[in-house]
Amino acid sequence: MKRYIPMMLTLAALLLVLSGCTGNSTKPLAVESIELFEGDAVKFRPFLGGMSGAIKLDYTGSKTDMKIDLEEWENGVKKANAGGMSDLLFNRRGTEKYKSEIIYAVETIEDMDSPTKLRLKIASAGGNSTVTIPLDKVYNGKGMISHGPKASYEDTDEVRLWGFQATTGNGIYSSDLSDEGLSKTEWALVAVLRFEK
C-alpha cells in the first residue's frame, strides 16, 4: 500500500491541474491594437494622418449592446464624457461571435470660434461617428496613447481602448491608459468600451 501512495498523489495532482485547465477560464472579450497602415494600406496614411490607429475586438459573450464613451481628462483627473458611439453590436445576429475592427483618427482644427477644436472620427462595422470637441487652450504637443498588447476582459469591465493626449508645453511624454499614466497628462481624450446592462 505504501508504494502506491506516491503514485496516487501524483495522479491526484495531475487531475487537479487538468480540471483547472478544462474549466471555462477564457474571458469573452479580446482587445488588440493592430497596424493600420500595413502593406498596401500605407497609401491611406496621408488621408488619416499620424494621429490614427485601429483596434480589433473579438467578443463571444451574451451581452446585446456595447458602446464607446469618450472621457475627457484634464490635469490627470476625469472631467466629463465628451460623446461617443453606441450600438456597436448592431449587425450581430443573436449571440454569434462578434469580430470588428474599429478605426479612429484625430485631427485638430483651428477657427475663429475657439483656440482649437478636436475632431475624432470612428468607423466600425456598426457604422461611423464623428465627434467635435472645442478646446479652451492651444496645445503644442500632441500624441496618441495605444491600447498595448492583446488582452482579455470580462463583459462587466470598462475597457480603455485608446487615447489622445495634448500639452501646452513643448514636449510630450509617453503615457499609457492606466490611472497612473492618465494622472500625468495635462489633457487627454480616452475611448472607453462599456457593455450595456
PyMOL commands that set and color helices and strands:
alter all, ss='L'
color gray80, all
select helices_A, chain A and resi 2-22+39-48+179-183
alter helices_A, ss='H'
color red, helices_A
select strands_A, chain A and resi 29-34+52-59+66-74+77-85+98-109+116-124+127-135+141-145+151-153+159-167+187-195
alter strands_A, ss='S'
color yellow, strands_A
deselect
rebuild
show_as cartoon
